[in-house]
Amino acid sequence: MQKVAIVTGASSGIGKANVELLLKEKIHVIAFARNIEKIEAVKKEFKPLTKNANLDFVIGDLSNNKSTHQAGQDLVDFVNKKYNGQLDILMNVAGRVTSGYHENEDGNEITFATNHLSVFILTYYLTPLLKKAKDPRVLVVSSLSHYRASINWNNIQNKKCYNILKAYKRSKLYNVFFVKEYARKFKDIPIFAIDPGLVKTEIGGKNTTGLARFAWNLRKSGGTDVYYPSKFMVDVALKPEYKALSGHYIKEGKSIPSNKITYNEEHAKRLWSYSESLTQIDFK
Ligand SMILES: NC(=O)c1ccc[n+]([C@@H]2O[C@H](COP(=O)([O-])OP(=O)(O)OC[C@H]3O[C@@H](n4cnc5c(N)ncnc54)[C@H](OP(=O)(O)O)[C@@H]3O)[C@@H](O)[C@H]2O)c1
């Protein structure tokens, strides 16, 4: 039976490359994105790849609780309707970098909400479907920057003294905590934190201003193309040897140690409970 994958952040960059490579592997893809024009462009570009695998889009926004709960429900409904509840792969790729402090309507800092809480909520909704799969895999895109992040329980969302880099790298640290705690809780669903390395995408030019945008445009020129991390991500999603590496941090297809603090279970459990309370989810 052909596998079914959900990919978020599917309208550009690493997510879009993953959609392409999964279709080439003849995997049905449910792509999640927010921008209709970009969705139409991706559909058109990948049409030749849809002879042997389906490409569908579910549209939504991952920046606040209400729309992300809706996204989770819409994805579940779509999988139930089109694939009779079959879901094999979940790739959480969507993310942002944000100049200046911005709160969403829930009162959460927007980078924290998009990069961490949305992963928490979507994975919660899709876990019951993944549980039924023969060989399920969940990927969460973290970042090299998480090594330079710390955890401060008095300022978990960077509400005090907001700094663009601190907020981003902390959100990517929380991705690793999430992966490790999920692996402990859901032993039958392998999950991986992915370090894509430095990749030439537009992420640092989207919600940024001035110096941050300028610095990203300089920095990204040293990055790889989007297919470089995506090739490894597709391997992690498909190859049997990764099954035993649940909870690991993977770079270029290899398991490497993550930031030392990510091995602290107390922090991971506390972040999990905090995320449950912010999202009104009982994630067991
Ligand atoms: N590029 C790098 O060097 C690098 C390094 C380490 C980690 N990463 C991570 O890799 C992931 C993909 O980033 P990228 O570099 O490929 O950049 P990108 O092209 O900007 O991709 C980010 C994706 O997330 C989507 N997105 C952002 N906010 C959203 C929201 N509120 N609702 C729904 N979708 C939303 C974007 O949609 P739009 O197309 O509509 O903007 C886009 O498709 C991110 O998690 C990023 O943190 C990137």
The ligand as a Gaussian input file, in Angstrom:
#p B3LYP/6-31G(d) Opt

LIG

0 1
 N       16.947000      27.784000       6.251000
 C       17.759000      27.382000       7.216000
 O       18.993000      27.586000       7.180000
 C       17.207000      26.647000       8.396000
 C       18.107000      26.187000       9.369000
 C       17.631000      25.515000      10.473000
 C       16.270000      25.260000      10.594000
 N       15.407000      25.714000       9.644000
 C       13.976000      25.427000       9.828000
 O       13.459000      24.828000       8.660000
 C       12.059000      25.048000       8.602000
 C       11.674000      25.492000       7.205000
 O       12.246000      26.764000       6.976000
 P       12.824000      27.235000       5.581000
 O       14.223000      27.642000       5.809000
 O       12.508000      26.253000       4.528000
 O       12.047000      28.611000       5.354000
 P       10.708000      28.966000       4.589000
 O       10.876000      28.709000       3.136000
 O       10.304000      30.307000       5.032000
 O        9.691000      27.880000       5.146000
 C        8.904000      28.087000       6.291000
 C        7.538000      27.570000       5.985000
 O        6.680000      27.730000       7.112000
 C        5.478000      28.318000       6.678000
 N        4.856000      29.073000       7.745000
 C        5.399000      30.067000       8.478000
 N        4.483000      30.559000       9.335000
 C        3.336000      29.853000       9.126000
 C        2.036000      29.917000       9.681000
 N        1.710000      30.807000      10.619000
 N        1.108000      29.052000       9.227000
 C        1.408000      28.147000       8.267000
 N        2.614000      28.048000       7.697000
 C        3.566000      28.893000       8.118000
 C        5.894000      29.233000       5.533000
 O        4.795000      29.603000       4.738000
 P        4.917000      30.778000       3.626000
 O        5.540000      30.126000       2.413000
 O        3.509000      31.183000       3.416000
 O        5.787000      31.838000       4.218000
 C        6.896000      28.350000       4.819000
 O        6.270000      27.440000       3.958000
 C       11.727000      26.052000       9.698000
 O       11.174000      25.376000      10.799000
 C       13.083000      26.629000      10.058000
 O       13.127000      27.085000      11.388000
 C       15.833000      26.403000       8.541000

